Amino acid sequence: RAAISEAAVREERIGGQRLILEDALVGIGRVAYEGPPLSCLTDPPYGIGADENPVRGSNKHQKKGWDRDRPDAEYFSRILATTRSQIIWGGNYFTDFLPPKMRWLVWDKMQGDFSLADCEFAWTSQDAAARIFRFSRGSANRDGKVHPTQKPVALMEWCLGFIPDSNTILDPFMGSGTTLVACQKLGRYGIGIEIDPDYFEIACRRVDEAARQPDLFIEPAPKPQQEAMDL
């Protein structure tokens, strides 16, 4: 087992969720040592300079430099070594770190003639058919956008349907906390790690709102029985 480091910078327990303010590499080692088997559902920064995109730049919650640092191979090696199942959004930007697998998840944003991508891709560790989730960008905005690349709660709920047997869901790049909000709404136990103190505060607030008002956000996503997509 990995050695436990000193205490995290900050840790909060809200509802059924655990939020840790810490670098992901350190935090992954900590929770792997302490807890039961984990599955990973996360959306890392891609390191493609999206923070300089004029459309994303119009987001009032954008912080300078938020997408300039792509996690290196060590982060992904640690994730793969310490979790038994993984879903990693933006996996198409990390194919040099991730092994080939059959199942990719696709979020179809149901939008056309827009300057940003029509869809986004998640790499998974599963050898099964690829699946599509169709959910409009407009519907996604009902969650209240507090992070430039924030995923819809409904999308993360859908993703959790592909890892139903895990005792604990780990999100080492928690951002604004959408994975943990989805966990809270579905009665799953989640651990989120975030290095940015401002986004950590936002995640704490959103998880607290979900714990206090279970129906605050959107209706639960359909079970993952979507049509297959050949990739």
Rosetta silent file (secondary structure, phi, psi, omega in degrees, C-alpha in Angstrom):
SEQUENCE: RAAISEAAVREERIGGQRLILEDALVGIGRVAYEGPPLSCLTDPPYGIGADENPVRGSNKHQKKGWDRDRPDAEYFSRILATTRSQIIWGGNYFTDFLPPKMRWLVWDKMQGDFSLADCEFAWTSQDAAARIFRFSRGSANRDGKVHPTQKPVALMEWCLGFIPDSNTILDPFMGSGTTLVACQKLGRYGIGIEIDPDYFEIACRRVDEAARQPDLFIEPAPKPQQEAMDL
SCORE:     score description
SCORE:     0.000 S_00000001
   1 L     0.000  151.358  178.465    0.000    0.000    0.000 S_00000001
   2 L   -70.393  148.677  178.411    1.041    3.567   -0.602 S_00000001
   3 L   -70.894  145.390  177.191    2.331    5.512    2.351 S_00000001
   4 L   -82.210  131.688  177.061   -0.053    8.039    3.915 S_00000001
   5 L   -83.684 -175.418  174.731    1.117   11.628    3.620 S_00000001
   6 L   -64.801  169.067 -176.604    0.463   14.393    6.122 S_00000001
   7 L   -56.252  148.955  177.421   -3.093   15.588    6.581 S_00000001
   8 L   -62.041  159.621  178.119   -4.840   17.154    3.610 S_00000001
   9 L   -56.140  -43.229  178.125   -4.952   20.931    3.371 S_00000001
  10 E  -158.423  148.471  177.615   -8.670   20.735    4.171 S_00000001
  11 E  -143.021  137.483  178.509  -11.347   18.062    4.295 S_00000001
  12 E  -129.011  142.631  172.305  -15.139   18.278    4.524 S_00000001
  13 E  -114.306  116.630 -176.491  -17.809   15.592    5.001 S_00000001
  14 E  -131.488  124.122 -175.160  -21.143   16.711    3.568 S_00000001
  15 L    56.760 -129.049  176.301  -24.115   14.380    3.245 S_00000001
  16 L   -97.737   20.164 -172.328  -22.672   11.100    2.047 S_00000001
  17 E  -117.940  151.556  177.805  -19.711   12.785    0.373 S_00000001
  18 E  -120.568  123.486 -177.464  -16.099   13.470    1.291 S_00000001
  19 E  -116.748  129.315 -174.409  -14.376   16.521   -0.222 S_00000001
  20 E  -124.499  127.456  174.255  -10.597   16.966   -0.007 S_00000001
  21 E   -92.785  105.273 -172.605   -8.589   20.082   -0.850 S_00000001
  22 L  -174.642  160.625  171.825   -5.316   18.612   -2.071 S_00000001
  23 L   -65.478  139.747 -174.913   -3.282   17.722   -5.145 S_00000001
  24 H   -58.647  -40.171 -175.364   -4.864   14.735   -6.893 S_00000001
  25 H   -62.390  -42.458  178.375   -1.704   12.613   -6.882 S_00000001
  26 H   -69.533  -44.766 -176.689   -1.359   12.823   -3.101 S_00000001
  27 H   -64.343  -38.145  178.687   -5.070   12.449   -2.482 S_00000001
  28 H   -60.305  -44.696  179.147   -5.441    9.326   -4.640 S_00000001
  29 H   -62.514  -37.679 -179.187   -2.762    7.583   -2.626 S_00000001
  30 H   -64.336  -52.500 -174.225   -4.423    8.598    0.633 S_00000001
  31 H   -71.737  -29.214  176.595   -7.915    7.326   -0.161 S_00000001
  32 H   -65.623  -35.427  178.494   -6.611    4.133   -1.772 S_00000001
  33 H   -71.109  -40.626 -170.236   -4.818    3.320    1.476 S_00000001
  34 H   -81.125  -35.223 -162.447   -7.725    4.185    3.724 S_00000001
  35 L  -115.386 -175.194  179.177  -10.818    2.879    2.008 S_00000001
  36 L   -74.797  179.444  179.311  -12.645    0.051    0.212 S_00000001
  37 L   -55.430  141.309 -175.449  -12.354   -0.668   -3.526 S_00000001
  38 E  -114.831  151.778  160.915  -12.896    2.423   -5.651 S_00000001
  39 E  -116.608  153.311 -175.975  -14.215    3.245   -9.077 S_00000001
  40 E  -114.293  128.340  170.517  -13.163    6.477  -10.754 S_00000001
  41 E  -130.531  113.993 -171.356  -15.450    8.958  -12.530 S_00000001
  42 E  -151.765  166.303 -179.189  -13.643   12.160  -13.384 S_00000001
  43 L  -139.220   82.651 -174.909  -13.153   15.010  -15.858 S_00000001
  44 L   -69.471  160.833  169.245   -9.509   16.172  -15.779 S_00000001
  45 L   -65.332  138.909 -173.295   -8.250   19.430  -17.313 S_00000001
  46 L   -87.464  -18.778  179.746   -7.220   18.671  -20.878 S_00000001
  47 L    71.177   32.957 -178.159   -4.346   21.117  -21.142 S_00000001
  48 L  -108.206   10.698  178.893   -5.440   22.431  -24.558 S_00000001
  49 L    71.491   29.152  179.988   -5.595   26.096  -23.593 S_00000001
  50 H   -63.178  -20.010  178.617   -9.397   26.201  -23.602 S_00000001
  51 H   -65.186  -16.395  179.752   -9.146   29.032  -21.097 S_00000001
  52 H   -96.974   -3.547  178.047   -8.084   31.235  -24.015 S_00000001
  53 L   -67.098  130.981 -176.656  -11.093   30.331  -26.186 S_00000001
  54 L   -63.443  -28.680  178.628  -13.251   33.477  -26.646 S_00000001
  55 L   -73.081  -49.615  177.078  -16.471   31.520  -26.065 S_00000001
  56 H   -65.261  -30.879 -179.183  -15.245   29.882  -22.871 S_00000001
  57 H   -65.731  -16.744  178.607  -13.616   33.174  -21.951 S_00000001
  58 H   -80.046   -8.290 -179.427  -17.048   34.741  -21.700 S_00000001
  59 L   -73.197  123.997 -174.942  -17.852   32.517  -18.724 S_00000001
  60 L   -67.370  -16.455 -178.142  -17.879   34.684  -15.620 S_00000001
  61 L   -94.839    2.335 -178.526  -16.586   31.791  -13.510 S_00000001
  62 L   -68.744  139.270  175.029  -13.460   31.231  -15.607 S_00000001
  63 L  -111.821  139.351 -178.479  -10.148   31.507  -13.808 S_00000001
  64 L   -58.616  129.343  175.326   -6.999   32.420  -15.663 S_00000001
  65 L    82.248   10.942 -173.567   -4.895   29.390  -16.535 S_00000001
  66 L   -67.431  -20.659 -177.451   -7.463   26.747  -15.506 S_00000001
  67 L  -125.488   37.465  178.962   -6.803   24.570  -18.582 S_00000001
  68 L  -101.406  -19.923 -175.832   -3.106   24.990  -19.260 S_00000001
  69 L  -109.247  107.723  175.654   -1.732   22.102  -17.199 S_00000001
  70 L   -83.253  132.296  175.920   -2.542   18.608  -18.437 S_00000001
  71 L   -57.540  140.642 -177.957   -2.061   15.900  -15.781 S_00000001
  72 L   -88.086 -177.272 -172.506    0.969   13.805  -16.643 S_00000001
  73 H   -59.337  -31.121 -176.290    1.279   10.028  -16.932 S_00000001
  74 H   -62.720  -36.216  178.983    1.876    9.541  -13.199 S_00000001
  75 H   -62.898  -45.132 -177.508   -1.641   10.709  -12.349 S_00000001
  76 H   -72.180  -35.288  175.383   -3.227    8.217  -14.724 S_00000001
  77 H   -61.408  -40.867  179.078   -0.934    5.402  -13.621 S_00000001
  78 H   -66.689  -41.302  178.029   -2.019    6.040  -10.034 S_00000001
  79 H   -61.767  -47.752 -177.130   -5.707    6.104  -11.007 S_00000001
  80 H   -67.052  -31.455 -177.536   -5.452    2.841  -12.958 S_00000001
  81 H   -79.042  -26.433 -171.584   -3.470    1.143  -10.194 S_00000001
  82 H  -111.239   -3.525  176.251   -5.742    2.119   -7.297 S_00000001
  83 L  -124.677  151.196 -173.935   -9.249    1.917   -8.805 S_00000001
  84 L   -94.068  -15.776  179.141  -10.934   -1.107  -10.319 S_00000001
  85 E  -149.239  142.222 -174.916  -13.065    0.675  -12.937 S_00000001
  86 E  -137.181  141.822  167.725  -12.622    4.059  -14.583 S_00000001
  87 E  -129.809  117.624 -173.397  -14.615    6.571  -16.632 S_00000001
  88 E  -124.923  108.009  177.547  -12.472    9.524  -17.700 S_00000001
  89 E   -69.233  147.445 -173.837  -14.029   12.396  -19.614 S_00000001
  90 L    74.540   19.261 -177.007  -11.809   13.978  -22.232 S_00000001
  91 H   -58.994  -23.041  177.308  -10.139   10.596  -22.669 S_00000001
  92 H   -66.330  -16.540  175.609   -9.421   11.448  -26.311 S_00000001
  93 H   -91.085   -4.189 -175.665   -6.838   13.921  -24.996 S_00000001
  94 L  -126.445   26.335 -177.313   -5.119   11.239  -22.900 S_00000001
  95 L   -65.724  -18.625  176.661   -4.812    8.312  -25.300 S_00000001
  96 L   -76.184  -13.387 -179.579   -1.030    8.332  -24.762 S_00000001
  97 L  -110.477  -14.420 -172.031   -1.649    7.432  -21.108 S_00000001
  98 L  -114.872  139.786 -178.727   -4.677    5.113  -21.373 S_00000001
  99 L   -74.126  155.087  177.177   -4.844    1.583  -22.842 S_00000001
 100 L   -63.038  134.984  176.848   -7.161    0.795  -25.783 S_00000001
 101 L  -141.082  158.795 -177.516  -10.658   -0.250  -24.670 S_00000001
 102 L   -73.567  -46.914 -169.587  -13.939   -0.952  -26.451 S_00000001
 103 L   -85.823  117.191  166.222  -16.363    1.228  -24.541 S_00000001
 104 E  -112.667  142.273  173.953  -16.348    4.969  -25.065 S_00000001
 105 E  -102.015  139.847 -175.635  -19.161    7.103  -23.690 S_00000001
 106 E  -125.746  126.570  171.203  -20.374   10.024  -25.797 S_00000001
 107 E   -97.648  108.089  174.481  -22.290   13.086  -24.666 S_00000001
 108 E   -86.509  114.794 -174.872  -24.236   14.381  -27.674 S_00000001
 109 L   -80.841   -2.969  175.880  -25.036   18.014  -26.862 S_00000001
 110 L    55.172   46.015 -179.453  -27.796   18.125  -29.512 S_00000001
 111 L  -134.488  149.558  176.445  -26.534   21.390  -30.916 S_00000001
 112 L  -132.752  160.294  177.819  -25.521   22.525  -34.365 S_00000001
 113 L    54.545   42.976  178.068  -23.720   25.514  -35.826 S_00000001
 114 L  -121.708  146.959 -171.697  -21.953   26.195  -32.549 S_00000001
 115 L   -71.383  -23.125  178.769  -18.279   27.058  -32.237 S_00000001
 116 L   -92.009  178.207 -172.483  -17.572   24.432  -29.553 S_00000001
 117 L   -65.243  145.299  175.651  -17.726   20.647  -29.948 S_00000001
 118 L   -71.740  -24.970 -178.467  -20.986   18.890  -30.848 S_00000001
 119 E  -151.936  166.789  175.926  -20.108   16.084  -28.433 S_00000001
 120 E  -130.977  155.027 -172.614  -17.585   15.004  -25.808 S_00000001
 121 E  -119.787  140.855  173.359  -15.942   11.627  -25.203 S_00000001
 122 E  -119.816  128.003  170.306  -15.179    9.608  -22.084 S_00000001
 123 E   -76.875  142.146  173.471  -12.700    6.731  -22.065 S_00000001
 124 E  -128.858  161.451  178.705  -13.744    3.769  -19.947 S_00000001
 125 L   -87.106    6.922 -172.200  -11.927    0.692  -18.720 S_00000001
 126 L   -95.176  139.527  173.868  -14.778   -1.536  -19.921 S_00000001
 127 L   -96.869   81.077 -178.398  -14.715   -3.923  -22.864 S_00000001
 128 L  -153.759  175.553 -175.188  -18.299   -3.418  -23.986 S_00000001
 129 L   -64.479  145.170  174.521  -20.255   -1.491  -26.605 S_00000001
 130 L   -67.288  152.643 -177.383  -19.905    2.283  -26.831 S_00000001
 131 E  -134.552  152.739 -179.000  -22.905    4.309  -25.661 S_00000001
 132 E  -118.881  136.824  172.880  -24.402    7.740  -26.392 S_00000001
 133 E  -115.584  117.539 -179.412  -26.147   10.108  -23.989 S_00000001
 134 E   -99.698  115.342 -176.141  -28.250   12.738  -25.724 S_00000001
 135 L  -153.990  119.843 -170.418  -28.793   15.748  -23.522 S_00000001
 136 L   -68.382  151.276  177.640  -29.036   19.287  -24.814 S_00000001
 137 H   -61.376  -36.126  177.771  -26.623   21.980  -23.829 S_00000001
 138 H   -62.560  -41.566  177.485  -29.603   24.115  -22.851 S_00000001
 139 H   -64.778  -36.953  179.938  -30.837   21.440  -20.446 S_00000001
 140 H   -61.792  -32.843 -177.463  -27.339   21.179  -19.003 S_00000001
 141 H   -70.197  -11.049  177.069  -27.405   24.870  -18.132 S_00000001
 142 H   -63.610  -24.833 -179.765  -30.282   24.260  -15.711 S_00000001
 143 H   -67.465  -19.118 -173.611  -27.685   23.086  -13.207 S_00000001
 144 L    85.857  107.763 -172.972  -26.250   26.591  -13.049 S_00000001
 145 L   -82.441  118.726 -179.638  -22.846   26.876  -14.684 S_00000001
 146 L  -125.495    8.120  176.905  -20.088   27.554  -12.156 S_00000001
 147 L  -148.776  140.274 -174.593  -17.147   26.005  -14.030 S_00000001
 148 L   -58.165  -32.653 -179.045  -16.153   26.477  -17.692 S_00000001
 149 L  -114.815   29.047 -176.401  -16.251   22.737  -18.510 S_00000001
 150 L   -60.678  129.771  176.628  -18.922   21.708  -16.011 S_00000001
 151 L   -87.232  151.767  176.777  -20.722   18.482  -16.959 S_00000001
 152 L   -65.221  146.117  175.007  -24.490   18.090  -16.417 S_00000001
 153 H   -58.920  -40.886 -179.535  -25.564   16.309  -13.256 S_00000001
 154 H   -59.504  -36.714  179.202  -27.751   14.070  -15.446 S_00000001
 155 H   -65.206  -44.831 -179.538  -24.704   13.004  -17.463 S_00000001
 156 H   -69.218  -32.751  173.617  -22.769   11.987  -14.366 S_00000001
 157 H   -62.439  -42.942  177.307  -25.804   10.126  -13.017 S_00000001
 158 H   -59.719  -44.794  179.094  -25.926    8.220  -16.312 S_00000001
 159 H   -59.641  -41.031 -178.695  -22.221    7.415  -16.016 S_00000001
 160 H   -61.409  -23.853  176.554  -22.703    6.042  -12.513 S_00000001
 161 L   -66.308  -18.099  178.798  -25.069    3.480  -14.010 S_00000001
 162 L   -87.993   -8.220  177.912  -22.079    1.856  -15.701 S_00000001
 163 L  -131.261   62.756 -171.488  -20.314    1.273  -12.360 S_00000001
 164 L   -75.482  -18.448 -170.399  -23.176    0.051  -10.155 S_00000001
 165 L  -101.841    4.530 -177.712  -21.215   -2.294   -7.900 S_00000001
 166 L   -81.905  136.650  177.556  -18.492   -0.002   -6.575 S_00000001
 167 L   -68.730  -33.028 -173.828  -18.525    0.836   -2.869 S_00000001
 168 E  -141.327  137.599  176.658  -16.925    4.230   -3.438 S_00000001
 169 E  -105.936  125.647 -179.691  -16.712    6.635   -6.391 S_00000001
 170 E  -107.397  130.923  171.293  -13.521    8.686   -6.653 S_00000001
 171 E  -123.661   97.851 -176.035  -13.216   11.958   -8.573 S_00000001
 172 L   -78.582   -7.979  175.427   -9.608   13.157   -8.247 S_00000001
 173 L  -124.875   69.129 -165.659  -10.275   16.258  -10.408 S_00000001
 174 L   -65.266  -33.419 -177.784  -13.465   17.355   -8.662 S_00000001
 175 L    57.418 -126.159 -177.583  -13.787   20.891  -10.037 S_00000001
 176 L   -86.748    6.020  168.587  -17.208   22.250   -9.091 S_00000001
 177 L    90.546   18.107 -175.210  -18.290   18.906   -7.625 S_00000001
 178 H   -61.680  -38.895  179.296  -20.750   17.548  -10.212 S_00000001
 179 H   -59.880  -43.272 -178.862  -19.688   13.912   -9.700 S_00000001
 180 H   -72.577  -31.837  173.928  -20.353   14.175   -5.963 S_00000001
 181 H   -61.953  -44.412  177.978  -23.662   15.955   -6.537 S_00000001
 182 H   -62.667  -42.141  177.116  -24.708   13.008   -8.733 S_00000001
 183 H   -59.813  -45.280 -178.685  -23.518   10.562   -6.064 S_00000001
 184 H   -62.068  -42.478 -179.157  -25.494   12.393   -3.393 S_00000001
 185 H   -66.884  -29.802 -177.372  -28.673   12.373   -5.479 S_00000001
 186 H   -99.541    3.890  179.105  -28.348    8.646   -6.183 S_00000001
 187 L    73.379   27.515  177.621  -27.347    7.615   -2.667 S_00000001
 188 L  -101.971  153.419  178.806  -23.778    6.699   -3.649 S_00000001
 189 L   -92.636  125.084 -178.496  -20.671    7.468   -1.557 S_00000001
 190 E  -124.712  150.598  173.470  -18.214    9.756   -3.328 S_00000001
 191 E  -124.809  122.738  178.849  -14.774   11.183   -2.649 S_00000001
 192 E  -116.380  139.123  178.807  -13.718   14.307   -4.515 S_00000001
 193 E  -121.668  131.340 -179.460  -10.246   15.838   -4.629 S_00000001
 194 E  -144.123  135.175 -176.931   -9.647   19.392   -5.854 S_00000001
 195 L   -91.049  -21.864 -177.286   -6.516   21.525   -5.710 S_00000001
 196 L   -88.899  119.865 -175.462   -8.130   24.920   -6.360 S_00000001
 197 H   -65.099  -30.286 -179.971   -9.579   26.415   -3.137 S_00000001
 198 H   -69.958  -45.994  177.809  -12.194   28.500   -4.959 S_00000001
 199 H   -69.051  -30.772  174.754  -13.647   25.558   -6.857 S_00000001
 200 H   -59.444  -43.785  178.987  -13.402   23.491   -3.671 S_00000001
 201 H   -63.349  -41.503  178.869  -15.680   26.012   -1.966 S_00000001
 202 H   -62.862  -42.965  179.220  -18.112   25.870   -4.873 S_00000001
 203 H   -61.793  -42.741  178.189  -18.154   22.063   -4.727 S_00000001
 204 H   -59.327  -43.610 -179.230  -18.867   22.132   -0.994 S_00000001
 205 H   -64.695  -44.639 -177.290  -21.787   24.486   -1.555 S_00000001
 206 H   -66.813  -40.235  178.194  -23.285   22.429   -4.403 S_00000001
 207 H   -66.737  -39.411  178.033  -23.003   19.141   -2.497 S_00000001
 208 H   -62.541  -41.609  177.991  -24.545   20.773    0.565 S_00000001
 209 H   -63.066  -40.519  178.724  -27.457   22.030   -1.552 S_00000001
 210 H   -65.846  -37.052  179.943  -27.948   18.544   -2.998 S_00000001
 211 H   -69.712  -35.716 -178.240  -27.909   17.029    0.482 S_00000001
 212 H   -82.208  -33.118 -176.673  -30.431   19.543    1.813 S_00000001
 213 L  -131.921   84.881 -174.374  -32.689   19.622   -1.245 S_00000001
 214 L   -56.881  -26.607 -177.434  -32.507   16.289   -3.114 S_00000001
 215 L  -101.266   19.086 -175.909  -34.774   17.545   -5.908 S_00000001
 216 L   -65.157  -34.694 -171.665  -32.952   20.850   -6.401 S_00000001
 217 L   -95.512 -131.657 -173.285  -31.372   19.871   -9.695 S_00000001
 218 L  -102.877  169.658  177.268  -32.743   17.910  -12.642 S_00000001
 219 L   -65.999  150.625  179.548  -34.679   14.695  -12.926 S_00000001
 220 L   -57.025  143.651  178.733  -32.590   11.491  -12.742 S_00000001
 221 L   -69.878  155.402  176.014  -31.035   10.407  -16.017 S_00000001
 222 L   -65.143  157.274  177.667  -32.354    7.293  -17.763 S_00000001
 223 L   -61.842  152.827 -174.266  -30.620    4.007  -17.093 S_00000001
 224 L   -72.657   69.785  176.174  -27.631    3.356  -19.399 S_00000001
 225 L  -118.776   40.800 -177.333  -29.516    1.489  -22.109 S_00000001
 226 L   -78.568  164.451 -179.975  -28.608    3.830  -24.937 S_00000001
 227 L   -67.012  150.005  179.758  -27.948    2.744  -28.495 S_00000001
 228 E   -75.492  155.437  177.267  -24.490    1.515  -29.391 S_00000001
 229 L  -132.565  129.329  177.432  -22.114    3.604  -31.469 S_00000001
 230 L   -81.879  125.798  179.102  -19.319    2.204  -33.582 S_00000001
 231 L  -119.356    0.000    0.000  -16.064    4.051  -32.994 S_00000001
